Amino acid sequence: MKKNTAEIVSRKESALAADAPGTGTIKILLATFLALIVATLMLTIFILPAEFNYDPLGVGQKLGIMGLSESAPATETVHKEEINFHEDVVSFELLPFEFVEYKYQLSQGSAMLYSWTATDTVSFDFHGEPEDGPEGFAESFNVGKDDHKNGAFTAPFSGIHGWFWENRGADIVTVKLTTAGFYTATLEFRDGHVKKGILSGAP
């Protein structure tokens, strides 16, 4: 008898559970409601002040995010040069322990592409001498030993910029330099003499 009574109660509970609203549906509705609240808060607190410069609650101003999406001033990506564009190819034959310097006259901000190769390792010093600097002063940009170097250079100051090469080996070495850029003169320092070349378009 007790068993039958328990079965009847269990069946009634199952029937009541079946008649009650689905708990899964309630959870989905609750999650959707919470998501809408969070989205509204995000829109009001962050997106409207940052993207549209509209701050209905005044929170964006306090957080420092007002107008973050406003476009920054455009930076100039094209630099116009008044000086003519030039290309230069030179070669130097260096006896053992002989050296040479070859430089270009460049204004501040002027650019130059370069590539040099040597038939053997040489000591080099890529440096510049400012126009208004003290006599004998030079700023080195790249120093070392190698048989080639390639790169792009923008003059940090007006003056002469270029290379010192020295052959410290026992064999003759040939150095070949190729450049292209906005320089106005070339200068070759060798054996105590200076050979200067003035290029077209120089001011």
N, C-alpha and C positions, 0 to 999 in steps of 0.2 A: 504493500500500500504506500509506504514511504517512497519507494522507487517511482511509482506512477505519479505521485504528487510532485516530485523533483523534476520529472520529465515535463509535466504540465507547466511548471514555473519557468523552466528553461525555454520552452516553446514561446511563452508569453513575452519573455525578455527579448527573444530573437525577433518576434513580430514588432515589438516596440522599437527596436533598433532599426528595423527595416523601414518603419513608418517615419522615423526622425530624419531631418535634413542631413545630407552627406557631410561628414566632417571634412573630407577632401575638398569639397566645393567651398566650404567656409575658409579653409586655409588659403586657397587660391585667391579668394576675394580679399582676404586680409593682406596677403602679400602684395596684391595689385594696388590696394589702397595705400600701403606703406611706400611702395615704389613711386606712386604719384606724389606723395608728400615730399619724398626726398628729391625727386626731379624738380618740383616746384621751388623748393628751397635752393637747390643748385642754380636754377635759372635766375632766381631773384637775387641771391647773394653774390654769385660769381659771374655768370654769363652776361647778364644785362649790364652790369657795371664795366666789365672788361671788354666785351665785344661791341656794345652799343652806347657806352658812356652814359648809361641811365641807371641811377641808383635809388630805387624807391624806398629802401630801408635805411640808407645812409651807411650801410656796412662796407660797401665797396670803397668808400672814401677812407674809412678807418683802416682797411686792409691794404690800402695803397695799390689797388688794382684798377682804378678808374682809367678807362681809355687805353688799356694795354695794347689793343689791336690796331690803334691808330698808326698808320704807316709812318716809319721814320724818314727823315729827309734823305732823298736819293743821293747816293755817293757817285762821284764822277768816275766812270770806268774807262773813259777815253782821255788820254793826255795828249794834247796837241803840242807839237814841237815847231818852233820857228826856224830851227837849224836844219839844214839838209841832211838826209839819210845817206850814210856812206858805208862802203864795204872795203875791207883791207885784208890782203894776204901777204905775209912776209916770211922769209926764212933766214936763219942765222946759223952759220957753221962755227962751232966752238971747239977750239983746241983744248987739250987737257989743262984744267985750272984757269980757263978763260971764262969771262962773264960778259953779259950784255944786259942793258935795260931798254925796254921799249914801252912808251907810254902814250896815252891819248889825252887831249884837252877836252874835258867834259864839264858842263855846267851842272850845278846842283839839281838833282832830279832827272837828269838825262840818262837814258838807258843804253846798254851795249850787250850784245850777245858775243860769246867768245868760245874758241876751241883751240887748244894747242897740243901738239904732239912732239915727242923727241925720240930719236933713234936709240936712246939709252936713258937711264935715270939721271935726272939733273936736280940740283937744289934750286928752289924757286921761292920768290916772295912777291905776292900780289898785294900792292899797296897804293896809297894815294898821298899826294902832297897838296895841302890846301893853298889857295892863292894868297890868303892873308895870314898864313901860319908863319911861325918863326923859321928862320933859315935852317935848313937841314932836317926839319921835322917831317916825319912820314907816319902814316897810320896803316898798319898791316891788316889785310883782310883774310889772307890765306897763305900760310907758310908751310913748307915741307919738302919732301923729295918724291918725285914721281916722273913718269914718262908721258903723262897726258893729263889734261884737265878740260872740262867743259862747264859752261854755266851762263847765267844771266846776271848782269850787274847794273845797279842803279846808283849813280854817284851820290854819296851822302853830303858832299860839299863840292863847290866849284874848285877846280884845280886840275892837276895831271894825275892820271891813274893808269897803272900798268904793271909790268912784270920785271923782275930781276931773275935771270937764269945764270947758273954757274955750272960748268962741267968739272966735276971733281974726280972724274975717272981718268983712265990712261989712254982712252981712244977718242977720236974726233966724234962729236955729237952734233947732229943737225936738229934745230928746233924750228918748227913751222907753226905760225900763228895765223888764225883766221878770225876776223871780227866783223860785226855789222852793228851800226848804231848811230847815235847823234853826237858825234865828236867833231871838233873843228880843226884839230891839228894832230900831227904825230911827232913824237920826239924819240930819237935813238941816241942812247948814251953808250959810247964804246971807245976804249983806248984814250980816254981823256977828252974826247970830242963829242959835241952835240950836233946831231943832224935833225933839223926841224922841217916838217912838211906842212904847209898851209893848205887846207882843203876848201873847196867851193862852199859857199853858204855861210862862211865864218862871219860873225858880226864885226 
